[in-house]
């Protein structure tokens, strides 16, 4: 686990760095296809930057509300000592006795002497600080769809035409983001005995879960767990390749690629959630992401017949104010 990359003496958070790299890779790939689709490439750049903002905002909001940590965020503002806290990752015993131990171990600023756990200082703005980690991809996805539709209609660009480019750009971005999760140690899987199981070091989220459950000592690494971050990263890279092939060879109508990608990702995410062990929220025996996955599959089943009936034109219904961002097709010879 490497929480940060050091370049030129500067620490870059691994999770956020790879997440941004994923966003840029997805935008670049869609931009490369814009001209062939008779869309102004600058619109794709504006569209991509807008979705970065909406995606990060929606992903952070979903994490705060639905990933089972809302109570900690509340107490972090009103009384940090009431948060779950963290044990010292390297000391034996692992309970702190003074604030300096927490600071030295980089797991907090305050020591709860009664419980022996380390806590951050009071911070009412922590729910907004996404660079600390904690983004739910589906939250960003749900915000990005209506935001993207609104933007593209204002620019007089067929939104489903761009959506088909997102079908290969979005999985590419998520693939890089999940690599960031692996380096940060978050989104870990359940314990396993498979040859590719990964043991995360002391101080990692997996170690903390196992140590608090009395499964490992303070000086030990975590039990081997399913590298669910890599499962999803590899799956998303493969999905991006398949959807790129589908875009060029098999697409029959606008929007078909986007909703096929949504179904494929939903199925993959539902299955991976079955071997994840971090707190995922949810209900009815399902995680929040599994519930959303089911909703996406149902929505896609309704969208296919609707999109198939739409006229396959390059622009949506004209607005009063024209934004000629699409290059009109050449007249027939």
C-alpha positions in Angstrom: 0.0 0.0 0.0 1.4 3.4 -1.0 -0.9 6.2 0.2 1.2 8.9 -1.6 3.5 9.2 -4.6 6.6 11.4 -4.1 7.5 13.3 -7.3 10.2 16.0 -7.2 10.0 16.0 -3.4 6.2 16.7 -3.4 3.7 14.2 -1.9 0.8 13.4 -4.2 -2.1 11.4 -2.7 -2.2 8.1 -4.7 -5.9 7.8 -4.7 -6.7 11.3 -5.9 -3.8 11.4 -8.4 -4.9 8.2 -10.2 -8.5 9.3 -10.0 -7.6 12.6 -11.9 -5.5 10.6 -14.3 -8.5 8.4 -15.0 -10.7 11.4 -15.7 -8.1 12.9 -18.0 -7.6 9.6 -19.9 -11.4 9.3 -20.4 -11.8 12.9 -21.6 -8.8 12.5 -24.0 -10.2 9.3 -25.5 -13.6 10.9 -26.1 -12.0 14.1 -27.5 -10.1 12.0 -30.0 -13.4 10.6 -31.3 -15.3 13.9 -31.4 -14.3 15.1 -34.9 -15.2 11.7 -36.5 -18.6 12.0 -34.7 -19.0 15.5 -36.2 -18.9 17.2 -32.8 -16.8 20.2 -31.9 -13.9 18.7 -29.8 -14.0 21.8 -27.5 -17.5 20.8 -26.5 -16.1 17.5 -25.3 -13.4 19.2 -23.3 -16.0 21.5 -21.6 -18.3 18.6 -21.1 -15.5 16.5 -19.5 -14.5 19.3 -17.1 -18.1 19.8 -16.1 -18.5 16.1 -15.4 -15.3 16.0 -13.3 -16.8 18.6 -11.0 -20.2 16.9 -10.9 -18.8 13.5 -10.6 -16.5 14.3 -7.7 -19.3 16.3 -6.0 -21.9 13.5 -6.4 -19.4 10.8 -5.5 -18.5 12.6 -2.3 -22.1 13.3 -1.4 -23.0 9.7 -1.8 -20.1 8.6 0.3 -21.0 10.9 3.2 -24.6 9.9 3.2 -24.7 6.2 2.3 -21.3 4.6 3.0 -22.0 4.1 6.7 -19.8 7.0 8.0 -22.4 9.8 8.3 -22.3 9.5 12.1 -18.5 9.9 12.2 -18.7 13.0 10.0 -21.4 14.4 12.4 -19.3 13.8 15.5 -16.2 15.1 13.8 -17.9 18.5 13.9 -19.6 18.4 17.3 -17.3 16.1 19.4 -14.4 14.3 17.7 -13.9 12.0 20.7 -17.2 10.3 19.8 -16.0 9.2 16.3 -14.9 5.6 15.9 -11.2 6.6 16.1 -8.1 4.5 15.2 -5.7 2.3 17.1 -2.0 2.9 16.8 -0.7 0.9 13.8 2.7 -0.1 15.1 2.7 0.1 18.9 2.3 -2.8 21.3 0.0 -2.3 23.0 -1.9 -0.5 20.2 -3.8 1.9 22.5 -2.5 5.4 22.8 -1.8 7.1 26.1 -1.0 10.6 24.8 -1.7 12.9 21.9 1.9 12.8 20.6 1.7 9.1 19.8 -1.3 9.7 17.5 0.6 12.6 15.7 3.7 10.5 15.3 1.8 7.6 13.9 -0.1 10.0 11.6 -3.5 8.6 12.6 -4.9 11.6 14.3 -4.3 14.5 16.6 -6.0 13.6 19.9 -5.9 10.6 22.1 -9.0 9.3 23.8 -7.4 8.1 27.1 -10.5 6.1 28.1 -10.6 4.1 24.9 -7.0 4.4 23.8 -8.0 5.5 20.2 -6.7 8.3 18.1 -9.0 11.0 16.7 -8.8 13.9 14.3 -9.3 17.5 15.6 -12.7 19.1 15.2 -13.4 19.7 11.5 -16.9 20.6 10.4 -15.7 20.9 6.8 -14.4 17.3 6.5 -17.4 16.1 4.5 -16.3 18.5 1.7 -12.6 17.5 1.7 -12.8 14.8 -1.0 -9.0 14.8 -1.3 -8.8 12.8 2.0 -10.5 9.9 0.1 -14.0 8.7 0.0 -15.9 8.9 -3.3 -18.7 6.6 -4.3 -18.6 6.1 -8.1 -22.3 5.5 -8.5 -23.0 8.8 -6.7 -20.9 10.6 -9.3 -22.5 8.6 -12.1 -26.0 9.6 -11.0 -25.2 13.3 -10.8 -23.2 13.2 -14.1 -26.1 11.9 -16.2 -28.6 14.8 -15.7 -25.8 17.3 -15.6 -24.5 16.0 -18.9 -27.9 16.0 -20.5 -28.5 19.6 -19.5 -25.2 20.8 -20.9 -25.3 19.0 -24.2 -28.9 20.1 -24.9 -27.8 23.7 -24.3 -25.0 23.2 -26.8 -27.4 21.5 -29.3 -25.5 18.2 -29.3 -27.3 14.9 -29.3 -26.6 13.7 -25.7 -26.9 10.0 -26.5 -24.3 10.5 -29.3 -21.9 11.7 -26.7 -23.2 9.0 -24.3 -21.9 6.3 -26.6 -18.4 7.8 -26.3 -18.8 7.9 -22.6 -19.4 4.1 -22.8 -15.7 3.5 -23.3 -14.4 6.7 -21.6 -16.1 6.2 -18.3 -14.8 2.6 -17.6 -11.3 3.7 -18.6 -11.5 6.5 -15.9 -12.9 4.1 -13.3 -10.2 1.6 -14.0 -7.5 4.2 -13.1 -9.5 5.3 -10.1 -9.7 1.8 -8.7 -5.9 1.5 -9.0 -5.8 4.5 -6.7 -8.1 2.7 -4.3 -5.6 -0.2 -4.3 -2.6 2.0 -3.5 -4.6 3.8 -0.7 -5.8 0.4 0.7 -9.5 1.4 0.7 -12.4 -0.6 -0.8 -10.8 -3.9 0.3 -12.3 -7.3 0.1 -13.1 -10.1 2.5 -10.6 -12.5 3.8 -9.6 -15.3 1.5 -7.1 -18.1 0.9 -6.7 -17.7 -2.9 -3.1 -17.4 -4.2 -3.7 -13.8 -5.3 -5.0 -12.6 -1.9 -3.3 -9.4 -0.7 -2.2 -8.6 2.9 -2.3 -4.9 3.6 0.3 -3.4 6.1 -0.3 -2.1 9.6 -2.4 1.1 9.6 -4.3 0.2 6.5 -8.1 0.1 6.5 -8.1 -3.7 6.2 -5.6 -4.1 9.0 -7.7 -1.7 11.2 -10.8 -3.8 10.6 -9.0 -7.1 11.4 -7.1 -5.7 14.4 -10.2 -4.2 16.0 -11.9 -7.5 15.5 -9.1 -9.2 17.4 -7.9 -11.2 14.4 -4.3 -9.7 14.0 -1.8 -8.2 16.4 -0.7 -4.6 16.2 2.6 -5.5 14.5 1.1 -7.9 11.9 -0.2 -7.1 8.5 -3.9 -7.8 7.7 -5.1 -11.2 6.7 -5.0 -11.9 2.9 -8.1 -10.3 1.4 -9.6 -10.3 -2.1 -8.0 -7.4 -4.0 -11.5 -6.1 -5.0 -9.9 -2.9 -6.2 -7.9 -4.8 -8.8 -10.9 -6.9 -9.8 -12.8 -3.8 -10.7 -9.9 -2.1 -12.3 -9.1 -5.0 -14.6 -12.8 -5.4 -15.3 -13.2 -1.8 -16.2 -10.2 -1.7 -18.5 -11.6 -4.8 -20.3 -15.1 -3.2 -20.5 -13.6 0.0 -22.0 -11.9 -2.1 -24.7 -15.1 -4.0 -25.5 -17.2 -0.9 -25.6 -14.7 0.8 -27.9 -15.0 -2.1 -30.3 -18.8 -2.0 -30.0 -18.8 1.7 -30.7 -17.0 1.2 -34.0 -18.4 -2.2 -35.1 -21.9 -3.0 -33.6 -23.7 0.1 -32.5 -27.1 0.5 -34.2 -28.6 3.6 -32.6 -27.5 6.5 -30.3 -27.5 5.6 -26.6 -27.2 1.9 -27.1 -23.5 1.7 -26.1 -24.0 3.9 -23.0 -26.8 1.7 -21.6 -25.0 -1.6 -22.5 -22.0 -0.2 -20.6 -24.3 0.6 -17.7 -25.6 -2.9 -17.6 -22.2 -4.5 -17.8 -20.8 -2.3 -15.1 -23.8 -2.9 -12.9 -23.4 -6.7 -13.1 -19.7 -6.5 -12.5 -20.1 -4.1 -9.5 -22.9 -6.3 -8.0 -20.7 -9.3 -8.1 -17.6 -7.6 -6.7 -19.7 -6.1 -3.8 -20.3 -9.7 -2.7 -16.6 -10.0 -1.7 -16.1 -6.5 -0.4 -15.6 -6.2 3.4 -15.5 -2.4 4.0 -18.7 -0.7 5.3 -21.0 -0.3 2.3 -24.3 0.8 3.8 -27.5 -0.4 2.2 -30.4 -2.6 3.3 -32.4 -5.7 2.5 -29.1 -7.7 2.7 -27.6 -5.7 -0.2 -25.1 -2.9 -0.2 -26.1 0.6 -1.5 -24.1 -0.1 -4.7 -25.9 -3.4 -5.3 -29.3 -1.7 -4.9 -28.2 1.0 -7.4 -26.9 -1.6 -9.8 -30.3 -3.3 -9.9 -31.9 0.1 -10.6 -29.5 0.8 -13.5 -30.3 -2.6 -15.1 -34.0 -1.9 -14.8 -33.6 1.6 -16.2 -31.6 0.3 -19.2 -34.2 -2.3 -20.1 -36.7 0.6 -20.4 -34.3 2.9 -22.3 -33.4 0.5 -25.1 -36.9 0.5 -26.8 -37.2 4.2 -26.2 -33.9 5.1 -27.8 -34.5 2.7 -30.7 -37.6 4.6 -31.7 -35.9 8.0 -31.7 -34.9 9.6 -35.0 -31.2 9.0 -35.5 -30.4 12.7 -36.1 -27.2 14.5 -35.1 -29.0 17.2 -33.1 -31.8 17.3 -30.6 -34.9 19.4 -31.0 -33.8 22.9 -31.9 -33.8 25.6 -29.2 -34.5 29.3 -29.6 -30.8 30.1 -29.1 -28.6 28.1 -31.4 -25.2 26.8 -30.4 -23.8 25.2 -33.6 -21.4 23.0 -31.8 -22.0 20.0 -34.1 -20.6 20.0 -37.6 -23.5 19.3 -39.9 -23.2 16.2 -42.1 -22.1 16.8 -45.7 -25.0 16.9 -48.2 -25.4 13.8 -50.3 -23.5 13.7 -53.6 
